[in-house]
Amino acid sequence: MFGRKHNQINWGLIAGAIELGETTAPAMVREAWEETGLIIEPEKVIRIYGGEEQRFTYSNGHQVEYLTIIFECSIKSGQLTSDNEEMKDLQFFPENELPPIANKYPDYIFTSN
């Protein structure tokens, strides 16, 4: 599933930062709820990636390097809700018809295992 924020043309993954004291899976569940209205359950970690290709420089010059963890999840409940505070649009895309993506991700994360 991809989401598009109110101020963006391109699409992105459902994602976010880990809050202080939070671990990865609960952070992912929380972000999915906030951005989609769905309650999900992580099934397994599919991929972890980071490194030089995931470096980013903010407009103030601050540099960071992202570590991304891709989970396979199941939807447990909730109602898919776009046009919320976080997201303007939410949509599933087939892997051979991906939309323009805001952040740089390795192509292999979008292919079936």
N, CA, C and O atoms as CSV, one atom per row, in Angstrom:
chain,resi,resn,atom,element,x,y,z
A,1,MET,N,N,0.841,-1.171,0.000
A,1,MET,CA,C,0.000,0.000,0.000
A,1,MET,C,C,0.892,1.241,0.000
A,1,MET,O,O,1.931,1.289,0.658
A,2,PHE,N,N,0.457,2.220,-0.744
A,2,PHE,CA,C,1.160,3.494,-0.806
A,2,PHE,C,C,0.233,4.601,-0.335
A,2,PHE,O,O,-0.988,4.509,-0.469
A,3,GLY,N,N,0.826,5.640,0.214
A,3,GLY,CA,C,0.067,6.806,0.629
A,3,GLY,C,C,0.655,8.059,0.008
A,3,GLY,O,O,1.836,8.113,-0.337
A,4,ARG,N,N,-0.196,9.058,-0.125
A,4,ARG,CA,C,0.261,10.358,-0.631
A,4,ARG,C,C,-0.190,11.412,0.376
A,4,ARG,O,O,-1.380,11.560,0.655
A,5,LYS,N,N,0.784,12.137,0.912
A,5,LYS,CA,C,0.487,13.173,1.904
A,5,LYS,C,C,-0.124,14.392,1.226
A,5,LYS,O,O,-0.018,14.560,0.012
A,6,HIS,N,N,-0.752,15.226,2.011
A,6,HIS,CA,C,-1.460,16.400,1.495
A,6,HIS,C,C,-0.562,17.339,0.698
A,6,HIS,O,O,-1.016,17.948,-0.271
A,7,ASN,N,N,0.682,17.464,1.081
A,7,ASN,CA,C,1.570,18.425,0.431
A,7,ASN,C,C,2.481,17.796,-0.624
A,7,ASN,O,O,3.459,18.423,-1.032
A,8,GLN,N,N,2.188,16.581,-1.075
A,8,GLN,CA,C,3.074,15.895,-2.019
A,8,GLN,C,C,2.327,15.434,-3.264
A,8,GLN,O,O,1.134,15.137,-3.226
A,9,ILE,N,N,3.066,15.386,-4.364
A,9,ILE,CA,C,2.545,14.846,-5.617
A,9,ILE,C,C,2.836,13.353,-5.689
A,9,ILE,O,O,2.003,12.567,-6.140
A,10,ASN,N,N,4.043,12.967,-5.235
A,10,ASN,CA,C,4.479,11.575,-5.309
A,10,ASN,C,C,3.953,10.769,-4.126
A,10,ASN,O,O,3.488,11.320,-3.128
A,11,TRP,N,N,4.040,9.464,-4.268
A,11,TRP,CA,C,3.550,8.514,-3.277
A,11,TRP,C,C,4.698,8.024,-2.403
A,11,TRP,O,O,5.866,8.184,-2.759
A,12,GLY,N,N,4.370,7.430,-1.264
A,12,GLY,CA,C,5.371,6.860,-0.378
A,12,GLY,C,C,4.808,5.673,0.381
A,12,GLY,O,O,3.609,5.399,0.342
A,13,LEU,N,N,5.688,4.984,1.063
A,13,LEU,CA,C,5.267,3.871,1.908
A,13,LEU,C,C,4.616,4.401,3.177
A,13,LEU,O,O,4.849,5.543,3.573
A,14,ILE,N,N,3.816,3.581,3.800
A,14,ILE,CA,C,3.271,3.918,5.109
A,14,ILE,C,C,4.438,3.776,6.080
A,14,ILE,O,O,4.978,2.683,6.252
A,15,ALA,N,N,4.822,4.873,6.709
A,15,ALA,CA,C,6.067,4.868,7.474
A,15,ALA,C,C,6.064,5.982,8.511
A,15,ALA,O,O,5.174,6.832,8.535
A,16,GLY,N,N,7.073,5.958,9.360
A,16,GLY,CA,C,7.225,7.023,10.334
A,16,GLY,C,C,8.366,6.734,11.281
A,16,GLY,O,O,9.055,5.720,11.166
A,17,ALA,N,N,8.550,7.635,12.210
A,17,ALA,CA,C,9.637,7.529,13.178
A,17,ALA,C,C,9.189,6.707,14.384
A,17,ALA,O,O,8.001,6.612,14.693
A,18,ILE,N,N,10.165,6.125,15.044
A,18,ILE,CA,C,9.930,5.384,16.277
A,18,ILE,C,C,9.971,6.383,17.428
A,18,ILE,O,O,10.910,7.171,17.542
A,19,GLU,N,N,8.958,6.346,18.275
A,19,GLU,CA,C,8.924,7.241,19.426
A,19,GLU,C,C,9.859,6.726,20.515
A,19,GLU,O,O,10.216,5.548,20.528
A,20,LEU,N,N,10.254,7.608,21.423
A,20,LEU,CA,C,11.158,7.226,22.504
A,20,LEU,C,C,10.588,6.040,23.274
A,20,LEU,O,O,9.428,6.058,23.686
A,21,GLY,N,N,11.410,5.011,23.465
A,21,GLY,CA,C,11.006,3.826,24.209
A,21,GLY,C,C,10.186,2.820,23.419
A,21,GLY,O,O,9.864,1.749,23.932
A,22,GLU,N,N,9.845,3.146,22.179
A,22,GLU,CA,C,9.020,2.269,21.342
A,22,GLU,C,C,9.931,1.317,20.559
A,22,GLU,O,O,11.066,1.669,20.238
A,23,THR,N,N,9.442,0.128,20.257
A,23,THR,CA,C,10.195,-0.797,19.412
A,23,THR,C,C,9.599,-0.793,18.007
A,23,THR,O,O,8.550,-0.192,17.773
A,24,THR,N,N,10.270,-1.467,17.074
A,24,THR,CA,C,9.919,-1.339,15.654
A,24,THR,C,C,8.512,-1.812,15.308
A,24,THR,O,O,7.769,-1.075,14.661
A,25,ALA,N,N,8.125,-3.010,15.714
A,25,ALA,CA,C,6.806,-3.531,15.327
A,25,ALA,C,C,5.665,-2.679,15.892
A,25,ALA,O,O,4.759,-2.328,15.137
A,26,PRO,N,N,5.668,-2.333,17.179
A,26,PRO,CA,C,4.607,-1.449,17.671
A,26,PRO,C,C,4.602,-0.074,16.988
A,26,PRO,O,O,3.537,0.511,16.792
A,27,ALA,N,N,5.761,0.434,16.630
A,27,ALA,CA,C,5.817,1.714,15.909
A,27,ALA,C,C,5.137,1.585,14.551
A,27,ALA,O,O,4.398,2.475,14.129
A,28,MET,N,N,5.394,0.473,13.875
A,28,MET,CA,C,4.786,0.247,12.566
A,28,MET,C,C,3.270,0.105,12.684
A,28,MET,O,O,2.535,0.634,11.850
A,29,VAL,N,N,2.798,-0.597,13.705
A,29,VAL,CA,C,1.359,-0.750,13.933
A,29,VAL,C,C,0.731,0.623,14.198
A,29,VAL,O,O,-0.325,0.938,13.650
A,30,ARG,N,N,1.374,1.434,15.033
A,30,ARG,CA,C,0.865,2.770,15.353
A,30,ARG,C,C,0.822,3.654,14.112
A,30,ARG,O,O,-0.186,4.313,13.861
A,31,GLU,N,N,1.902,3.676,13.333
A,31,GLU,CA,C,1.943,4.505,12.124
A,31,GLU,C,C,0.876,4.070,11.119
A,31,GLU,O,O,0.233,4.911,10.490
A,32,ALA,N,N,0.689,2.768,10.969
A,32,ALA,CA,C,-0.343,2.281,10.046
A,32,ALA,C,C,-1.721,2.759,10.491
A,32,ALA,O,O,-2.527,3.182,9.663
A,33,TRP,N,N,-1.994,2.697,11.786
A,33,TRP,CA,C,-3.281,3.172,12.307
A,33,TRP,C,C,-3.444,4.669,12.037
A,33,TRP,O,O,-4.482,5.107,11.542
A,34,GLU,N,N,-2.411,5.448,12.367
A,34,GLU,CA,C,-2.488,6.901,12.197
A,34,GLU,C,C,-2.674,7.301,10.734
A,34,GLU,O,O,-3.416,8.235,10.432
A,35,GLU,N,N,-2.002,6.596,9.832
A,35,GLU,CA,C,-1.997,6.998,8.423
A,35,GLU,C,C,-3.092,6.349,7.590
A,35,GLU,O,O,-3.449,6.870,6.534
A,36,THR,N,N,-3.639,5.206,8.049
A,36,THR,CA,C,-4.602,4.480,7.208
A,36,THR,C,C,-5.938,4.171,7.879
A,36,THR,O,O,-6.923,3.910,7.189
A,37,GLY,N,N,-5.991,4.195,9.208
A,37,GLY,CA,C,-7.202,3.778,9.905
A,37,GLY,C,C,-7.319,2.270,10.052
A,37,GLY,O,O,-8.347,1.773,10.511
A,38,LEU,N,N,-6.278,1.533,9.670
A,38,LEU,CA,C,-6.296,0.069,9.759
A,38,LEU,C,C,-5.499,-0.412,10.963
A,38,LEU,O,O,-4.457,0.151,11.297
A,39,ILE,N,N,-5.998,-1.452,11.606
A,39,ILE,CA,C,-5.250,-2.132,12.657
A,39,ILE,C,C,-4.607,-3.344,12.004
A,39,ILE,O,O,-5.293,-4.226,11.490
A,40,ILE,N,N,-3.292,-3.374,12.031
A,40,ILE,CA,C,-2.552,-4.436,11.359
A,40,ILE,C,C,-1.758,-5.249,12.365
A,40,ILE,O,O,-1.530,-4.825,13.498
A,41,GLU,N,N,-1.344,-6.424,11.923
A,41,GLU,CA,C,-0.499,-7.282,12.743
A,41,GLU,C,C,0.715,-7.678,11.926
A,41,GLU,O,O,0.578,-8.223,10.831
A,42,PRO,N,N,1.916,-7.406,12.456
A,42,PRO,CA,C,3.118,-7.815,11.734
A,42,PRO,C,C,3.247,-9.331,11.722
A,42,PRO,O,O,3.120,-9.983,12.758
A,43,GLU,N,N,3.499,-9.885,10.540
A,43,GLU,CA,C,3.670,-11.331,10.392
A,43,GLU,C,C,5.154,-11.706,10.402
A,43,GLU,O,O,5.566,-12.643,11.085
A,44,LYS,N,N,5.946,-10.954,9.632
A,44,LYS,CA,C,7.387,-11.223,9.590
A,44,LYS,C,C,8.106,-10.029,8.979
A,44,LYS,O,O,7.508,-9.208,8.284
A,45,VAL,N,N,9.401,-9.952,9.255
A,45,VAL,CA,C,10.257,-8.950,8.621
A,45,VAL,C,C,10.642,-9.486,7.253
A,45,VAL,O,O,11.142,-10.605,7.137
A,46,ILE,N,N,10.410,-8.689,6.218
A,46,ILE,CA,C,10.753,-9.098,4.856
A,46,ILE,C,C,12.162,-8.650,4.497
A,46,ILE,O,O,12.955,-9.434,3.977
A,47,ARG,N,N,12.470,-7.390,4.774
A,47,ARG,CA,C,13.789,-6.852,4.439
A,47,ARG,C,C,14.162,-5.731,5.405
A,47,ARG,O,O,13.305,-5.038,5.953
A,48,ILE,N,N,15.460,-5.581,5.591
A,48,ILE,CA,C,16.025,-4.442,6.314
A,48,ILE,C,C,17.101,-3.863,5.412
A,48,ILE,O,O,17.959,-4.590,4.911
A,49,TYR,N,N,17.053,-2.579,5.212
A,49,TYR,CA,C,18.100,-1.969,4.400
A,49,TYR,C,C,18.390,-0.558,4.884
A,49,TYR,O,O,17.574,0.075,5.553
A,50,GLY,N,N,19.564,-0.091,4.529
A,50,GLY,CA,C,20.013,1.256,4.892
A,50,GLY,C,C,21.298,1.523,4.142
A,50,GLY,O,O,21.506,1.011,3.042
A,51,GLY,N,N,22.148,2.314,4.731
A,51,GLY,CA,C,23.440,2.572,4.128
A,51,GLY,C,C,23.506,3.878,3.364
A,51,GLY,O,O,22.625,4.732,3.455
A,52,GLU,N,N,24.576,3.998,2.614
A,52,GLU,CA,C,24.893,5.243,1.924
A,52,GLU,C,C,23.769,5.727,1.013
A,52,GLU,O,O,23.538,6.932,0.908
A,53,GLU,N,N,23.073,4.815,0.361
A,53,GLU,CA,C,21.987,5.209,-0.540
A,53,GLU,C,C,20.788,5.782,0.204
A,53,GLU,O,O,19.904,6.378,-0.411
A,54,GLN,N,N,20.751,5.608,1.511
A,54,GLN,CA,C,19.622,6.095,2.303
A,54,GLN,C,C,19.979,7.341,3.109
A,54,GLN,O,O,19.343,7.633,4.122
A,55,ARG,N,N,20.994,8.071,2.660
A,55,ARG,CA,C,21.368,9.323,3.319
A,55,ARG,C,C,20.526,10.463,2.779
A,55,ARG,O,O,20.157,10.483,1.605
A,56,PHE,N,N,20.227,11.418,3.659
A,56,PHE,CA,C,19.357,12.525,3.288
A,56,PHE,C,C,19.857,13.788,3.976
A,56,PHE,O,O,20.249,13.753,5.142
A,57,THR,N,N,19.841,14.894,3.256
A,57,THR,CA,C,20.219,16.184,3.820
A,57,THR,C,C,18.983,17.077,3.854
A,57,THR,O,O,18.365,17.343,2.823
A,58,TYR,N,N,18.637,17.531,5.045
A,58,TYR,CA,C,17.505,18.444,5.211
A,58,TYR,C,C,17.894,19.847,4.752
A,58,TYR,O,O,19.075,20.150,4.581
A,59,SER,N,N,16.899,20.688,4.557
A,59,SER,CA,C,17.147,22.047,4.064
A,59,SER,C,C,18.013,22.862,5.021
A,59,SER,O,O,18.659,23.822,4.600
A,60,ASN,N,N,18.037,22.492,6.308
A,60,ASN,CA,C,18.882,23.201,7.271
A,60,ASN,C,C,20.313,22.664,7.314
A,60,ASN,O,O,21.126,23.115,8.120
A,61,GLY,N,N,20.617,21.694,6.439
A,61,GLY,CA,C,21.954,21.119,6.372
A,61,GLY,C,C,22.155,19.881,7.232
A,61,GLY,O,O,23.175,19.204,7.104
A,62,HIS,N,N,21.204,19.573,8.105
A,62,HIS,CA,C,21.308,18.390,8.964
A,62,HIS,C,C,21.243,17.133,8.100
A,62,HIS,O,O,20.366,16.998,7.247
A,63,GLN,N,N,22.188,16.211,8.333
A,63,GLN,CA,C,22.243,14.977,7.553
A,63,GLN,C,C,21.856,13.789,8.424
A,63,GLN,O,O,22.219,13.715,9.598
A,64,VAL,N,N,21.117,12.866,7.831
A,64,VAL,CA,C,20.713,11.643,8.517
A,64,VAL,C,C,20.887,10.467,7.562
A,64,VAL,O,O,21.015,10.636,6.350
A,65,GLU,N,N,20.887,9.281,8.141
A,65,GLU,CA,C,20.901,8.059,7.339
A,65,GLU,C,C,19.775,7.176,7.851
A,65,GLU,O,O,19.751,6.812,9.026
A,66,TYR,N,N,18.845,6.834,6.973
A,66,TYR,CA,C,17.677,6.060,7.359
A,66,TYR,C,C,17.974,4.568,7.344
A,66,TYR,O,O,18.749,4.079,6.522
A,67,LEU,N,N,17.344,3.858,8.268
A,67,LEU,CA,C,17.309,2.405,8.289
A,67,LEU,C,C,15.843,2.034,8.103
A,67,LEU,O,O,14.994,2.458,8.886
A,68,THR,N,N,15.542,1.255,7.083
A,68,THR,CA,C,14.161,0.905,6.767
A,68,THR,C,C,13.942,-0.580,7.006
A,68,THR,O,O,14.727,-1.417,6.562
A,69,ILE,N,N,12.865,-0.894,7.711
A,69,ILE,CA,C,12.476,-2.273,7.975
A,69,ILE,C,C,11.125,-2.493,7.302
A,69,ILE,O,O,10.152,-1.806,7.611
A,70,ILE,N,N,11.071,-3.459,6.377
A,70,ILE,CA,C,9.842,-3.768,5.656
A,70,ILE,C,C,9.200,-4.992,6.308
A,70,ILE,O,O,9.815,-6.056,6.385
A,71,PHE,N,N,7.966,-4.834,6.774
A,71,PHE,CA,C,7.219,-5.917,7.398
A,71,PHE,C,C,6.145,-6.438,6.450
A,71,PHE,O,O,5.552,-5.668,5.694
A,72,GLU,N,N,5.897,-7.732,6.491
A,72,GLU,CA,C,4.677,-8.291,5.906
A,72,GLU,C,C,3.636,-8.263,7.016
A,72,GLU,O,O,3.901,-8.707,8.134
A,73,CYS,N,N,2.455,-7.744,6.708
A,73,CYS,CA,C,1.424,-7.567,7.734
A,73,CYS,C,C,0.093,-8.113,7.261
A,73,CYS,O,O,-0.148,-8.265,6.064
A,74,SER,N,N,-0.758,-8.403,8.215
A,74,SER,CA,C,-2.145,-8.733,7.888
A,74,SER,C,C,-3.038,-7.650,8.492
A,74,SER,O,O,-2.723,-7.071,9.533
A,75,ILE,N,N,-4.148,-7.391,7.823
A,75,ILE,CA,C,-5.109,-6.408,8.308
A,75,ILE,C,C,-6.063,-7.124,9.255
A,75,ILE,O,O,-6.704,-8.101,8.868
A,76,LYS,N,N,-6.160,-6.650,10.478
A,76,LYS,CA,C,-7.016,-7.273,11.494
A,76,LYS,C,C,-8.381,-6.602,11.577
A,76,LYS,O,O,-9.397,-7.278,11.740
A,77,SER,N,N,-8.409,-5.284,11.468
A,77,SER,CA,C,-9.683,-4.565,11.537
A,77,SER,C,C,-9.457,-3.115,11.128
A,77,SER,O,O,-8.355,-2.723,10.745
A,78,GLY,N,N,-10.505,-2.345,11.216
A,78,GLY,CA,C,-10.433,-0.934,10.878
A,78,GLY,C,C,-11.044,-0.651,9.520
A,78,GLY,O,O,-11.448,-1.560,8.794
A,79,GLN,N,N,-11.100,0.597,9.203
A,79,GLN,CA,C,-11.662,1.063,7.936
A,79,GLN,C,C,-10.605,1.903,7.237
A,79,GLN,O,O,-10.130,2.896,7.788
A,80,LEU,N,N,-10.236,1.503,6.023
A,80,LEU,CA,C,-9.247,2.266,5.260
A,80,LEU,C,C,-9.765,3.687,5.074
A,80,LEU,O,O,-10.818,3.907,4.474
A,81,THR,N,N,-9.012,4.641,5.595
A,81,THR,CA,C,-9.457,6.030,5.617
A,81,THR,C,C,-8.394,6.926,5.017
A,81,THR,O,O,-7.364,7.188,5.639
A,82,SER,N,N,-8.644,7.394,3.812
A,82,SER,CA,C,-7.753,8.406,3.247
A,82,SER,C,C,-8.373,9.764,3.526
A,82,SER,O,O,-9.434,9.863,4.143
A,83,ASP,N,N,-7.716,10.780,3.077
A,83,ASP,CA,C,-8.134,12.156,3.326
A,83,ASP,C,C,-8.275,12.400,4.825
A,83,ASP,O,O,-9.235,13.022,5.282
A,84,ASN,N,N,-7.301,11.899,5.579
A,84,ASN,CA,C,-7.258,12.148,7.014
A,84,ASN,C,C,-6.174,13.187,7.297
A,84,ASN,O,O,-5.649,13.808,6.372
A,85,GLU,N,N,-5.844,13.370,8.555
A,85,GLU,CA,C,-4.834,14.351,8.940
A,85,GLU,C,C,-3.472,14.046,8.326
A,85,GLU,O,O,-2.724,14.964,7.990
A,86,GLU,N,N,-3.147,12.772,8.178
A,86,GLU,CA,C,-1.829,12.356,7.705
A,86,GLU,C,C,-1.759,12.205,6.187
A,86,GLU,O,O,-0.786,12.632,5.567
A,87,MET,N,N,-2.776,11.606,5.591
A,87,MET,CA,C,-2.723,11.225,4.174
A,87,MET,C,C,-3.889,11.794,3.374
A,87,MET,O,O,-5.021,11.881,3.850
A,88,LYS,N,N,-3.567,12.177,2.138
A,88,LYS,CA,C,-4.600,12.628,1.200
A,88,LYS,C,C,-5.192,11.438,0.453
A,88,LYS,O,O,-6.404,11.369,0.246
A,89,ASP,N,N,-4.324,10.490,0.045
A,89,ASP,CA,C,-4.746,9.328,-0.738
A,89,ASP,C,C,-4.051,8.083,-0.222
A,89,ASP,O,O,-2.916,8.149,0.250
A,90,LEU,N,N,-4.730,6.944,-0.312
A,90,LEU,CA,C,-4.167,5.631,-0.008
A,90,LEU,C,C,-4.584,4.690,-1.114
A,90,LEU,O,O,-5.730,4.706,-1.562
A,91,GLN,N,N,-3.629,3.855,-1.559
A,91,GLN,CA,C,-3.978,2.952,-2.658
A,91,GLN,C,C,-3.003,1.784,-2.724
A,91,GLN,O,O,-1.814,1.930,-2.442
A,92,PHE,N,N,-3.531,0.620,-3.103
A,92,PHE,CA,C,-2.698,-0.530,-3.433
A,92,PHE,C,C,-2.366,-0.443,-4.916
A,92,PHE,O,O,-3.223,-0.087,-5.725
A,93,PHE,N,N,-1.123,-0.767,-5.281
A,93,PHE,CA,C,-0.696,-0.789,-6.676
A,93,PHE,C,C,-0.068,-2.145,-6.975
A,93,PHE,O,O,0.648,-2.681,-6.129
A,94,PRO,N,N,-0.317,-2.719,-8.161
A,94,PRO,CA,C,0.398,-3.936,-8.559
A,94,PRO,C,C,1.885,-3.616,-8.728
A,94,PRO,O,O,2.251,-2.494,-9.079
A,95,GLU,N,N,2.730,-4.603,-8.476
A,95,GLU,CA,C,4.171,-4.336,-8.517
A,95,GLU,C,C,4.665,-3.915,-9.892
A,95,GLU,O,O,5.741,-3.326,-9.995
A,96,ASN,N,N,3.918,-4.196,-10.948
A,96,ASN,CA,C,4.344,-3.770,-12.288
A,96,ASN,C,C,3.727,-2.429,-12.694
A,96,ASN,O,O,3.909,-1.986,-13.828
A,97,GLU,N,N,2.995,-1.776,-11.773
A,97,GLU,CA,C,2.375,-0.476,-12.058
A,97,GLU,C,C,2.578,0.492,-10.895
A,97,GLU,O,O,1.635,1.167,-10.482
A,98,LEU,N,N,3.797,0.567,-10.366
A,98,LEU,CA,C,4.060,1.423,-9.210
A,98,LEU,C,C,3.931,2.897,-9.579
A,98,LEU,O,O,4.261,3.290,-10.698
A,99,PRO,N,N,3.454,3.712,-8.645
A,99,PRO,CA,C,3.305,5.146,-8.901
A,99,PRO,C,C,4.648,5.870,-8.754
A,99,PRO,O,O,5.630,5.256,-8.337
A,100,PRO,N,N,4.707,7.161,-9.089
A,100,PRO,CA,C,5.918,7.942,-8.807
A,100,PRO,C,C,6.132,7.972,-7.291
A,100,PRO,O,O,5.220,8.312,-6.538
A,101,ILE,N,N,7.334,7.617,-6.852
A,101,ILE,CA,C,7.612,7.455,-5.425
A,101,ILE,C,C,8.480,8.607,-4.929
A,101,ILE,O,O,9.470,8.967,-5.565
A,102,ALA,N,N,8.097,9.186,-3.778
A,102,ALA,CA,C,8.754,10.370,-3.232
A,102,ALA,C,C,10.186,10.089,-2.786
A,102,ALA,O,O,11.086,10.878,-3.074
A,103,ASN,N,N,10.407,8.984,-2.092
A,103,ASN,CA,C,11.739,8.666,-1.576
A,103,ASN,C,C,12.380,7.577,-2.408
A,103,ASN,O,O,11.703,6.802,-3.084
A,104,LYS,N,N,13.691,7.534,-2.345
A,104,LYS,CA,C,14.424,6.519,-3.103
A,104,LYS,C,C,14.444,5.214,-2.303
A,104,LYS,O,O,14.947,5.169,-1.180
A,105,TYR,N,N,13.897,4.170,-2.891
A,105,TYR,CA,C,13.916,2.835,-2.293
A,105,TYR,C,C,14.532,1.875,-3.299
A,105,TYR,O,O,14.395,2.076,-4.506
A,106,PRO,N,N,15.212,0.829,-2.819
A,106,PRO,CA,C,15.704,-0.181,-3.755
A,106,PRO,C,C,14.529,-0.864,-4.457
A,106,PRO,O,O,13.527,-1.179,-3.815
A,107,ASP,N,N,14.641,-1.094,-5.747
A,107,ASP,CA,C,13.560,-1.715,-6.521
A,107,ASP,C,C,13.129,-3.063,-5.947
A,107,ASP,O,O,11.952,-3.416,-6.013
A,108,TYR,N,N,14.080,-3.823,-5.381
A,108,TYR,CA,C,13.760,-5.177,-4.938
A,108,TYR,C,C,12.751,-5.216,-3.791
A,108,TYR,O,O,12.160,-6.268,-3.548
A,109,ILE,N,N,12.532,-4.113,-3.081
A,109,ILE,CA,C,11.570,-4.189,-1.976
A,109,ILE,C,C,10.135,-4.235,-2.477
A,109,ILE,O,O,9.226,-4.537,-1.705
A,110,PHE,N,N,9.912,-3.940,-3.758
A,110,PHE,CA,C,8.561,-3.923,-4.308
A,110,PHE,C,C,8.227,-5.179,-5.099
A,110,PHE,O,O,7.182,-5.229,-5.748
A,111,THR,N,N,9.082,-6.189,-5.063
A,111,THR,CA,C,8.813,-7.415,-5.807
A,111,THR,C,C,8.398,-8.522,-4.850
A,111,THR,O,O,8.779,-8.514,-3.679
A,112,SER,N,N,7.634,-9.454,-5.340
A,112,SER,CA,C,7.156,-10.570,-4.521
A,112,SER,C,C,8.319,-11.439,-4.091
A,112,SER,O,O,9.316,-11.576,-4.799
A,113,ASN,N,N,8.168,-12.024,-2.913
A,113,ASN,CA,C,9.210,-12.933,-2.406
A,113,ASN,C,C,9.055,-14.296,-3.028
A,113,ASN,O,O,9.834,-15.202,-2.732
